Amino acid sequence: MTAVDEEAALFGLPYVPPDATTVYGPHPDQLVDHYLPTTPVPNGVRVTLLHGGFWRAAYDRRHLAPLAAALAASGYDTVLAEYRRVGGGGGWPVTFEDVRSALAAGPPDTRPHVLVGHSAGGHLALCAAAREDAGVDAVVAVAAVADLARARALGTGGGAVDALLGDRPAAEADPALLRPRVPVALLHGSADPEVPVELSHRYAVAARLLGSAELRVLPGVGHYAPVTPGTAACGALLRLVAESVGPKPGAGRVVLETDPDGSP
């Protein structure tokens, strides 16, 4: 499947409306959609999902509604979060502050909490992994902009990093420079034309010094297949979510795992 085919497959899926929507602030983009499981997983794991789009207002959460529904169908109480983005009142640090507010919204909940982010949402999820007060127990970052400095140097997203940061220093917003406080799993296609797999590799190498992470590279997979329900690559994502609150590698260990076909 080509990169164009992958994108068309995801954005061609019908929208799945949520079971409920709640707000966490006064801005129209400060809201979360709730997708409820019919049969919850035994350990009660809940998932918060962050969409990508290079932090730009043109891209909202709706394209990940099918994935949110698939996670709920797998037994996870799932929240699909929206946040302010560049061109719509966002930018750093406002965009990340919205993510933190979305994670903190609602009554106290002691169930295991997995934060899943795709692309720019993966960047935001990795930033949350470095915060002790984020209220998450594990992070799964999919095709993440995991090294902001390198992404800027590569021109990833056509200047998206500069648009996000403005004149602010990159250090506080760069996951590759931040120590993860919770277990991190990264999933990235080797043929991703939007966000090079190099960025996840660089984050994983940095984790040798800063914390712990696992990286799984899916050969021949592009940017969108891992978040497109029904694909083999999305099956790999669902497995990572299921494994994310289980036993983890020792601190500082990086596992570079290649899944030959990404099959469920």
Buried (B, 14 or more C-beta within 10 A) or exposed (E): BEBEEBBEBBEEBEEBEBEEEEBBBEBEBBBBBBBEBEEBBEEBBBBBBBBBBBBBBEBBBBBBBBBBBBBBBBBBBBBBBBBBBBEBBBBBBBBBBBBBBBBEBEEEEEEBBBBBBBBBBBBBBBBBBBBEEBBBBBBBBBBBBBBBBBBBEBEBBEEBBBBBBEEEEBEBBBBBBBEBBBBBBBBBBEBBEBBBBBBBBBBBBBBEEBBBBBBBBBEEBBBBBBBBBEBBBBBBBBBBBBBBBEEBEEEEEBEBEEBEEBEE
